[in-house]
Amino acid sequence: MATQNNPTDNAPAITLKAQPNSIASGASTMLNWDASNASSVTISGFGSFPVSGSLKVTPTTTTTYTATAIGKSGKAQASATISVTTSGQKPTISFSAQPANIAPGASTVLNWTTTNATSVSIAGVGNYGPSGSVKVSPNSTITYTATATGPDGTTASSTTVTALPTPTISFNAQPNTIDSGATVTLSWTTTNANSVNIPGLGSFPANGSTQVNPSATTTYAATAQGTVGTADASATVTVNGTSISHLQASGGWEGWGELPPSYNICAYPCPGVTWGMTQGIKSPSLSGDATEFNIGGTTSYADVLWNNHLIGQGTSQNLPDSNHTLLPTLHNFTYDAYFYPTNLGVTQALEFDINMYFDGLSLIWGHQCNLGGGSVWDIWDNVNHQWVSTGVACHPKNNAWNHVTIQVQRESDNWLLFQSITLNGVTSTINRYYAPGSVSQSWWGITVNYQMDGNRDQAPYSAYLDNFTFTYW
């Protein structure tokens, strides 16, 4: 509907129309006006405008707008009424928090959807559209209230965010220093936890204990799981043994080539394969005294083996065991080293071995990170003279230091037990047994190996060893 005043000479005149003049709630329409003998136009609730123009409005109820033309000879007014039709229904609102339980200060998201509403107000948070979400981070339990507003009223809904305390855990090993084979009790107490998980041992109640028999120095980790959050703790059990440290810088290293298909050892110079070893490397190094190993050549899949005689014949550690009394007492061995590969893309395999020879027996605890054969750990079958996949992934870091710890055991019947491999803090339990092989009765001693294997192209590459420690008991 529109009205127009009756103009007189020089008096202002104005027309005001709404197009359309009937809308649904939430829709918009245009006010259009045209004035004469006027210098400006004001529209109630909106301010001053030029003498001709238009304005978009979105009334939520039927509304009459008045425009006033102002001129030198007075004023003139015109009105337009916009009819607003509504659903006749109050708004509805669905309001929730995900997650509803959080740690104090953590974030949760408030979500809402509405019907028959044009806006939503959340007390203490802000004003929003009829549907949406907002992130909040309360420090304590709080109830949020959202109010949906529409043409036919308002509707409120509330949701509570509960701030729960995070777990704590106390974790201990008693005793924490033992001789091999002794029993240790791991015990723990927690608050705000539902359960405790100890990798390799399983899941336990929130408070409790369990017994273990580590054969080598072991760090046990425990994670307390709460309704919100976790807490971690660890305890180290030291197993007494004798360690030979800094082996990468020791004397006594020898290098040998190995050529396919027989892979018998070949002294330098060995046709088809080249190698080198440089001690005293400062960088890259962890100790300032690393050793660099490199391989090259022309024969595909040629390997290079470096070994060091630690105990017995050819000992580099002044441990000849001439009366043959030491070796028969040893059952547990740990190979612990840091290695730095420089080109994993051409590295076929890296090998870390412990070898024991006595009483005509050959016990070779061979471990290779078989990068070219699927990036898995293989172990050595002494009787059938072949590698066997463990199915455990081996993904060392390139151009970075990697930490490998290998634990093995000689059983009372002289079978070999491959216990575990730990790479960069992740321990994989192997627990596989193999019968020993045989050697000459004259062989007597313990050696350690480090080996690098060439690929199809026998591409040259280097790797470094540092902080190499061998422990036995």
Residue pairs with C-beta under 8 A, 6 or more apart in sequence:
1 18
1 21
1 80
1 81
2 15
2 16
2 17
2 18
2 21
2 78
2 79
2 80
3 16
3 78
3 79
3 80
4 13
4 14
4 15
4 78
5 13
5 14
5 76
5 77
5 78
7 13
7 36
7 37
7 76
10 37
10 71
10 72
10 73
11 37
11 71
11 73
11 74
11 76
12 35
12 36
12 37
12 38
12 69
12 70
12 71
12 73
12 74
12 75
12 76
13 35
13 36
13 37
13 38
13 69
13 76
14 33
14 34
14 35
14 36
14 38
14 41
14 67
14 68
14 69
14 76
14 77
14 78
15 33
15 34
15 35
15 78
16 31
16 32
16 33
16 65
16 66
16 67
16 78
16 79
16 80
17 31
17 32
17 33
17 80
18 29
18 30
18 31
18 32
18 65
18 80
18 81
18 82
19 29
19 30
19 32
20 29
21 29
21 80
21 81
21 82
21 83
22 82
22 83
22 85
23 29
23 59
23 82
23 83
23 84
23 85
24 84
24 85
24 86
25 60
25 61
25 84
25 85
25 86
25 87
25 118
25 150
25 151
26 58
26 60
26 118
26 151
27 58
28 56
28 57
28 58
29 56
29 57
29 58
29 82
30 54
30 55
30 56
30 57
31 43
31 54
31 55
31 56
31 57
31 65
31 67
31 80
32 53
32 54
33 41
33 43
33 49
33 52
33 53
33 54
33 67
33 78
34 51
34 52
35 41
35 51
35 52
35 67
35 69
35 71
35 76
36 51
36 69
37 69
37 71
37 72
37 73
38 51
38 69
38 70
38 71
38 76
39 51
39 70
39 71
39 72
40 48
40 49
40 50
40 51
40 69
40 70
41 48
41 49
41 50
41 51
41 53
41 67
41 68
41 69
41 70
42 48
42 49
42 67
42 68
42 70
43 49
43 55
43 65
43 66
43 67
43 68
44 65
44 66
44 67
44 68
45 65
46 55
49 55
51 69
57 63
57 65
57 82
59 82
59 84
60 84
60 118
60 150
60 151
61 84
61 86
61 151
62 81
62 82
62 83
62 84
63 81
63 82
63 84
64 79
64 80
64 81
64 82
65 79
65 80
65 81
65 82
66 77
66 78
66 79
67 77
67 78
67 79
67 80
68 75
68 76
68 77
69 75
69 76
69 77
69 78
84 151
86 150
86 151
86 152
87 116
87 151
87 152
88 152
89 115
89 116
89 152
90 116
90 150
90 152
90 153
90 154
90 155
91 114
91 115
91 116
91 117
91 148
91 149
91 150
91 152
91 153
91 154
91 155
92 114
92 115
92 116
92 117
92 148
92 155
93 112
93 113
93 114
93 117
93 120
93 146
93 147
93 148
93 155
93 156
93 157
94 112
94 113
94 114
94 157
95 110
95 111
95 112
95 144
95 146
95 157
95 158
95 159
96 110
96 111
96 112
96 159
97 108
97 109
97 110
97 111
97 144
97 159
97 160
97 161
98 108
98 109
98 111
99 108
99 228
100 108
100 159
100 160
100 161
100 162
101 161
101 162
101 164
101 227
101 228
102 108
102 138
102 161
102 162
102 163
102 164
102 228
103 163
103 164
103 165
103 166
103 228
103 229
104 138
104 139
104 140
104 163
104 165
105 137
105 138
105 139
105 163
106 137
106 163
106 228
107 135
107 136
107 137
108 135
108 136
108 137
108 138
108 161
109 133
109 134
109 135
109 136
110 122
110 125
110 133
110 134
110 135
110 136
110 144
110 146
110 159
111 132
111 133
112 120
112 128
112 131
112 132
112 133
112 146
112 148
112 157
113 130
113 131
114 120
114 130
114 131
114 148
114 150
116 150
116 151
116 152
117 130
117 148
117 149
117 150
117 155
118 130
118 149
118 150
118 151
119 127
119 128
119 129
119 130
119 148
119 149
120 127
120 128
120 129
120 130
120 131
120 132
120 146
120 147
120 148
120 149
121 127
121 128
121 146
121 147
121 149
122 128
122 134
122 144
122 145
122 146
122 147
123 144
123 145
123 146
123 147
124 144
125 134
125 136
125 144
126 134
128 134
130 148
136 144
136 161
138 161
138 163
139 163
140 163
141 160
141 161
141 162
141 163
142 160
142 161
142 163
143 158
143 159
143 160
143 161
144 158
144 159
144 160
144 161
145 156
145 157
145 158
146 156
146 157
146 158
146 159
147 154
147 155
147 156
148 154
148 155
148 156
148 157
164 192
164 226
164 227
164 228
165 191
165 192
165 226
166 192
166 226
166 228
166 229
166 230
166 231
167 190
167 191
167 192
167 193
167 224
167 225
167 226
167 229
167 230
167 231
168 190
168 191
168 192
168 193
168 224
168 231
169 188
169 189
169 190
169 193
169 196
169 222
169 223
169 224
169 231
169 232
169 233
170 188
170 189
170 190
170 233
171 186
171 187
171 188
171 220
171 222
171 233
171 234
171 235
172 186
172 187
172 188
172 235
173 184
173 185
173 186
173 220
173 235
173 236
173 237
174 184
174 185
174 187
175 182
175 184
176 184
176 235
176 236
176 237
176 238
177 237
177 238
177 240
178 184
178 214
178 237
178 238
178 239
178 240
179 239
179 240
179 473
180 215
180 216
180 239
180 240
180 241
180 331
180 332
180 473
181 213
181 215
182 213
183 211
183 212
183 213
184 211
184 212
184 213
184 214
184 237
185 209
185 210
185 211
186 198
186 201
186 209
186 210
186 211
186 212
186 220
186 222
186 235
187 208
187 209
188 196
188 204
188 207
188 208
188 209
188 222
188 224
188 233
189 207
190 196
190 206
190 207
190 224
190 231
192 226
192 227
193 206
193 224
193 225
193 226
193 231
194 206
194 225
194 226
194 227
195 203
195 204
195 205
195 206
195 224
195 225
196 203
196 204
196 205
196 206
196 208
196 222
196 223
196 224
196 225
197 203
197 204
197 222
197 223
197 225
198 204
198 210
198 220
198 221
198 222
198 223
199 221
199 427
200 427
200 429
201 210
201 212
201 220
204 210
206 224
212 218
212 220
212 237
214 237
214 239
215 239
215 332
215 407
215 409
215 419
216 239
216 241
216 332
216 334
216 407
216 419
216 471
217 236
217 237
217 238
217 239
217 241
217 334
217 471
218 236
218 237
218 239
219 234
219 235
219 236
219 237
220 234
220 235
220 236
220 237
221 232
221 233
221 234
222 232
222 233
222 234
222 235
223 230
223 231
223 232
224 230
224 231
224 232
224 233
239 332
239 473
240 473
241 332
241 334
241 471
241 472
241 473
242 471
242 472
242 473
243 469
243 470
243 471
244 250
244 310
244 317
244 469
244 470
244 471
245 467
245 468
245 469
246 287
246 289
246 467
246 468
246 469
247 308
247 310
247 337
247 448
247 468
247 469
247 470
248 279
248 289
248 290
248 291
248 337
248 465
248 466
248 467
248 468
249 279
249 280
249 287
249 289
249 291
250 308
250 316
250 317
251 316
252 308
252 309
252 314
252 315
252 316
252 317
253 277
253 306
253 307
253 308
253 316
254 306
254 307
254 308
255 268
255 275
255 277
255 304
255 305
255 306
256 265
256 266
256 267
256 268
256 270
256 304
256 305
256 306
256 307
257 265
257 266
257 267
257 268
257 270
257 272
257 273
257 275
257 302
257 303
257 304
257 305
258 264
258 265
258 266
258 273
258 302
258 303
258 304
258 305
258 451
259 266
259 270
259 271
259 272
259 273
259 299
259 302
260 299
260 300
260 301
260 302
263 303
265 305
266 273
268 275
271 299
272 297
272 298
272 299
272 302
272 458
273 295
273 296
273 297
273 298
273 299
273 302
273 303
273 304
273 454
273 458
274 295
274 296
274 297
274 460
275 293
275 294
275 295
275 296
275 304
275 452
276 292
276 293
276 294
277 291
277 292
277 293
277 294
277 306
278 291
278 292
279 289
279 291
280 289
280 291
281 289
281 290
281 291
281 292
281 464
282 288
282 289
282 290
284 290
284 340
284 401
284 464
285 464
285 466
286 338
286 401
286 466
286 467
287 466
287 467
289 466
290 340
290 464
290 465
290 466
291 464
291 465
291 466
292 462
292 463
292 464
293 304
293 306
293 450
293 452
293 462
293 463
293 464
293 465
294 452
294 460
294 461
294 462
294 463
295 302
295 303
295 304
295 452
295 453
295 454
295 460
295 461
296 454
296 458
296 459
296 460
297 454
297 458
297 460
298 458
299 454
299 458
300 454
300 455
300 456
300 457
300 458
301 348
301 453
301 454
301 455
301 456
301 458
302 454
302 458
303 451
303 452
303 453
303 454
304 451
304 452
305 351
305 449
305 450
305 451
306 449
306 450
306 451
307 353
307 355
307 447
307 448
307 449
307 450
308 316
308 447
308 448
309 315
309 316
309 445
309 446
309 447
310 316
310 317
310 319
310 445
310 446
310 447
310 448
310 470
311 317
311 319
311 321
311 326
311 327
311 445
311 446
311 472
312 319
312 320
312 321
312 327
312 357
312 358
312 444
312 445
312 446
313 320
313 443
313 444
313 445
314 445
315 321
315 445
319 326
321 327
321 444
321 445
324 358
324 444
327 356
327 358
327 444
327 445
327 446
328 358
328 359
330 356
330 410
330 446
330 472
330 473
331 409
331 410
331 411
331 412
331 473
332 407
332 408
332 409
332 410
332 472
332 473
333 354
333 356
333 365
333 407
333 408
333 409
333 410
333 446
333 470
333 471
333 472
334 405
334 406
334 407
334 408
334 469
334 470
334 471
334 472
335 352
335 353
335 354
335 367
335 404
335 405
335 406
335 408
335 448
335 470
336 403
336 404
336 405
336 406
336 467
336 468
336 469
336 470
336 471
337 352
337 403
337 404
337 450
337 465
337 466
337 467
337 468
337 469
338 401
338 402
338 403
338 404
338 465
338 466
338 467
338 468
339 350
339 396
339 401
339 402
339 404
339 463
339 464
339 465
339 466
340 399
340 400
340 401
340 402
340 463
340 464
340 465
340 466
341 347
341 350
341 396
341 398
341 399
341 402
341 461
341 463
342 398
342 399
342 461
342 462
342 463
342 464
343 398
343 459
343 461
343 462
344 371
344 396
344 398
345 398
346 455
346 457
346 459
346 460
346 461
347 371
347 372
347 452
347 453
347 455
347 461
347 463
348 370
348 371
348 372
348 373
348 453
348 454
348 455
349 368
349 369
349 370
349 371
349 372
349 373
349 378
349 451
349 452
349 453
350 368
350 369
350 371
350 396
350 451
350 452
350 453
350 463
351 366
351 367
351 368
351 369
351 449
351 450
351 451
351 452
351 453
352 367
352 368
352 369
352 404
352 406
352 449
352 450
352 451
353 364
353 365
353 366
353 367
353 380
353 448
353 449
353 450
353 451
354 364
354 365
354 406
354 408
354 446
354 447
354 448
354 449
354 470
355 362
355 363
355 364
355 365
355 446
355 447
355 448
355 449
356 362
356 363
356 364
356 410
356 445
356 446
357 363
357 439
357 443
357 444
357 445
357 446
357 447
358 443
358 444
358 445
359 441
360 438
360 439
360 440
360 441
360 443
361 414
361 436
361 437
361 438
361 439
362 382
362 436
362 437
362 438
362 439
362 443
363 382
363 410
363 414
363 416
363 436
363 437
364 380
364 382
364 416
364 437
365 379
365 380
365 406
365 408
365 416
365 418
366 378
366 379
366 380
366 387
366 449
367 377
367 378
367 379
367 380
367 406
367 418
367 421
368 377
368 378
368 387
368 451
368 453
369 375
369 377
369 394
369 396
370 376
370 377
370 378
370 387
370 389
370 394
371 394
372 453
372 455
374 389
375 393
375 394
375 395
376 389
376 390
376 391
376 392
376 393
376 394
377 389
377 390
377 392
377 393
377 394
377 421
377 428
377 430
378 387
378 388
378 389
378 390
379 387
379 388
379 390
379 418
379 430
379 432
379 434
380 386
380 387
380 388
380 434
381 387
381 388
381 434
382 416
382 434
382 435
382 436
382 437
383 434
383 435
383 436
383 437
385 437
388 432
390 418
390 421
390 428
390 430
390 432
392 421
392 428
392 430
394 423
395 423
396 402
396 423
396 424
397 424
401 466
402 423
402 424
403 422
403 423
403 424
403 425
404 421
404 422
404 423
405 420
405 421
405 422
406 420
406 421
406 422
407 419
407 420
407 422
408 416
408 417
408 418
408 419
409 416
409 417
409 419
410 416
410 417
411 417
411 433
414 436
415 433
415 434
415 435
415 436
416 433
416 434
416 435
416 436
417 431
417 432
417 433
418 430
418 431
418 432
418 433
418 434
419 429
419 430
419 431
420 427
420 428
420 429
420 430
420 431
421 427
421 428
421 430
422 428
446 472
448 470
450 465
452 461
452 463
